[in-house]
Amino acid sequence: MKTIALVTGANKGLGKQTVRRLAAQGWTVWLGARDPERGAATARELAAGGADVRYVALDVTSDESVQAAVKVLDAEHGRLDALVNNAGITGGRVAPAETGPDDFRACYETNVFGPVRVTRAFLPLLHRSTRPRVVMVSSGMGSLAVTTDPKRLESGIVSLVYPSSKAALNMITSQYAKALPDIKINAVDPGYTATDLNAHRGHKTVEQGAEVIVRLATISADGPTGGYFDEDGPLPW
Ligand SMILES: NC(=O)c1ccc[n+]([C@@H]2O[C@H](COP(=O)([O-])OP(=O)(O)OC[C@H]3O[C@@H](n4cnc5c(N)ncnc54)[C@H](OP(=O)(O)O)[C@@H]3O)[C@@H](O)[C@H]2O)c1
């Protein structure tokens, strides 16, 4: 039986590379993207070599869009084996002293409420899998330990919005893992990766950044849950 996966925000960057890698293992991979033209074009590109990559419209900020995606996967497979909550935005950089509540809203809608909206909606399909797993694409910026370690690059980036959105996602991951012991749910930090998110300033390639996402999406039955990992192993929260 083929493994069925869904990756959100997968028309470019780390999500696209994750789709490519998961499909290369012979999985059926649904490429979720909010823009139909760019999403379908990327799915066609990745499927060109024979991989089973399919586009599904999915805006993580919209209940309607997420419910429609659930219907598509339910009708096609009746289950979901691996969900990768990858869609994310920085929300812009405003100096902490200038940041007000409105500066958080768009970022939290995508990075925090998005993964919750998508995960909750797909739980019935995940529960029908024999080995369900969820990967939350977090960031080292979401770790209190990493962002206060002067040896880490992340300690030099001072902002209220994006780091706190990923810290919230980390806690949500940990709580989900306790609440849903039948599903393996882990958070990952891909590392500073050259994508549109950082105007391609990241020092890692998408091939390198996606590695840990793929690793946790493909974990074995005795693999971890409720953890937080980068390419070198467990990260401090
Ligand atoms: N790059 C890094 O250094 C780095 C480091 C740590 C963590 N991360 C995390 O990795 C994930 C992927 O980021 P990336 O670097 O690959 O950035 P990216 O190239 O900008 O890709 C982000 C993806 O998210 C999608 N997206 C944004 N809002 C969405 C929404 N409402 N619904 C559906 N999709 C939406 C974007 O779609 P559109 O094209 O339509 O905007 C795009 O496909 C993010 O969660 C990010 O926080 C990245």
The ligand as an SDF file (V2000), in Angstrom:
LIG
                    3D

 48 52  0  0  0  0  0  0  0  0999 V2000
   14.4190   29.2730    5.1110 N   0  0  0  0  0  0  0  0  0  0  0  0
   14.8500   29.2320    6.3740 C   0  0  0  0  0  0  0  0  0  0  0  0
   15.9810   29.6550    6.6960 O   0  0  0  0  0  0  0  0  0  0  0  0
   13.9730   28.6300    7.4440 C   0  0  0  0  0  0  0  0  0  0  0  0
   14.5510   28.3710    8.6890 C   0  0  0  0  0  0  0  0  0  0  0  0
   13.7630   27.8200    9.6940 C   0  0  0  0  0  0  0  0  0  0  0  0
   12.4340   27.5220    9.4320 C   0  0  0  0  0  0  0  0  0  0  0  0
   11.9010   27.7880    8.2150 N   0  0  0  0  0  0  0  0  0  0  0  0
   10.4830   27.4510    7.9990 C   0  0  0  0  0  0  0  0  0  0  0  0
   10.3750   26.6050    6.8670 O   0  0  0  0  0  0  0  0  0  0  0  0
    9.0640   26.7300    6.3070 C   0  0  0  0  0  0  0  0  0  0  0  0
    9.1910   26.9080    4.7980 C   0  0  0  0  0  0  0  0  0  0  0  0
    9.8270   28.1430    4.5490 O   0  0  0  0  0  0  0  0  0  0  0  0
   10.7610   28.4220    3.2710 P   0  0  0  0  0  0  0  0  0  0  0  0
   12.0570   28.8680    3.7950 O   0  0  0  0  0  0  0  0  0  0  0  0
   10.6840   27.3060    2.3020 O   0  0  0  0  0  0  0  0  0  0  0  0
   10.0270   29.7400    2.7160 O   0  0  0  0  0  0  0  0  0  0  0  0
    9.3390   30.0900    1.3180 P   0  0  0  0  0  0  0  0  0  0  0  0
   10.2010   29.6760    0.1780 O   0  0  0  0  0  0  0  0  0  0  0  0
    8.9400   31.5120    1.4490 O   0  0  0  0  0  0  0  0  0  0  0  0
    8.0540   29.1480    1.3060 O   0  0  0  0  0  0  0  0  0  0  0  0
    6.9820   29.3630    2.1680 C   0  0  0  0  0  0  0  0  0  0  0  0
    5.7910   28.6330    1.6060 C   0  0  0  0  0  0  0  0  0  0  0  0
    4.6660   28.8420    2.4850 O   0  0  0  0  0  0  0  0  0  0  0  0
    3.5700   29.1960    1.6760 C   0  0  0  0  0  0  0  0  0  0  0  0
    2.5290   29.9030    2.3990 N   0  0  0  0  0  0  0  0  0  0  0  0
    2.5820   31.0940    3.0290 C   0  0  0  0  0  0  0  0  0  0  0  0
    1.3740   31.4100    3.5260 N   0  0  0  0  0  0  0  0  0  0  0  0
    0.5370   30.3960    3.1840 C   0  0  0  0  0  0  0  0  0  0  0  0
   -0.8270   30.1420    3.3850 C   0  0  0  0  0  0  0  0  0  0  0  0
   -1.6170   31.0070    4.0320 N   0  0  0  0  0  0  0  0  0  0  0  0
   -1.3580   28.9770    2.9180 N   0  0  0  0  0  0  0  0  0  0  0  0
   -0.5930   28.0990    2.2560 C   0  0  0  0  0  0  0  0  0  0  0  0
    0.7100   28.2940    2.0070 N   0  0  0  0  0  0  0  0  0  0  0  0
    1.2630   29.4330    2.4630 C   0  0  0  0  0  0  0  0  0  0  0  0
    4.1680   30.0240    0.5540 C   0  0  0  0  0  0  0  0  0  0  0  0
    3.2400   30.1550   -0.5180 O   0  0  0  0  0  0  0  0  0  0  0  0
    3.2440   31.4430   -1.5040 P   0  0  0  0  0  0  0  0  0  0  0  0
    4.2800   31.1740   -2.5450 O   0  0  0  0  0  0  0  0  0  0  0  0
    1.8450   31.4370   -2.0460 O   0  0  0  0  0  0  0  0  0  0  0  0
    3.5590   32.6450   -0.6580 O   0  0  0  0  0  0  0  0  0  0  0  0
    5.3770   29.1570    0.2250 C   0  0  0  0  0  0  0  0  0  0  0  0
    5.0110   28.0770   -0.5810 O   0  0  0  0  0  0  0  0  0  0  0  0
    8.4030   27.9000    7.0310 C   0  0  0  0  0  0  0  0  0  0  0  0
    7.5200   27.4080    8.0210 O   0  0  0  0  0  0  0  0  0  0  0  0
    9.5840   28.6160    7.6770 C   0  0  0  0  0  0  0  0  0  0  0  0
    9.2120   29.3480    8.8230 O   0  0  0  0  0  0  0  0  0  0  0  0
   12.6330   28.3250    7.2070 C   0  0  0  0  0  0  0  0  0  0  0  0
  1  2  1  0
  2  3  2  0
  2  4  1  0
  4  5  1  0
  4 48  2  0
  5  6  2  0
  6  7  1  0
  7  8  2  0
  8  9  1  0
  8 48  1  0
  9 10  1  0
  9 46  1  0
 10 11  1  0
 11 12  1  0
 11 44  1  0
 12 13  1  0
 13 14  1  0
 14 15  2  0
 14 16  1  0
 14 17  1  0
 17 18  1  0
 18 19  2  0
 18 20  1  0
 18 21  1  0
 21 22  1  0
 22 23  1  0
 23 24  1  0
 23 42  1  0
 24 25  1  0
 25 26  1  0
 25 36  1  0
 26 27  1  0
 26 35  1  0
 27 28  2  0
 28 29  1  0
 29 30  1  0
 29 35  2  0
 30 31  1  0
 30 32  2  0
 32 33  1  0
 33 34  2  0
 34 35  1  0
 36 37  1  0
 36 42  1  0
 37 38  1  0
 38 39  2  0
 38 40  1  0
 38 41  1  0
 42 43  1  0
 44 45  1  0
 44 46  1  0
 46 47  1  0
M  CHG  2   8   1  16  -1
M  END
$$$$
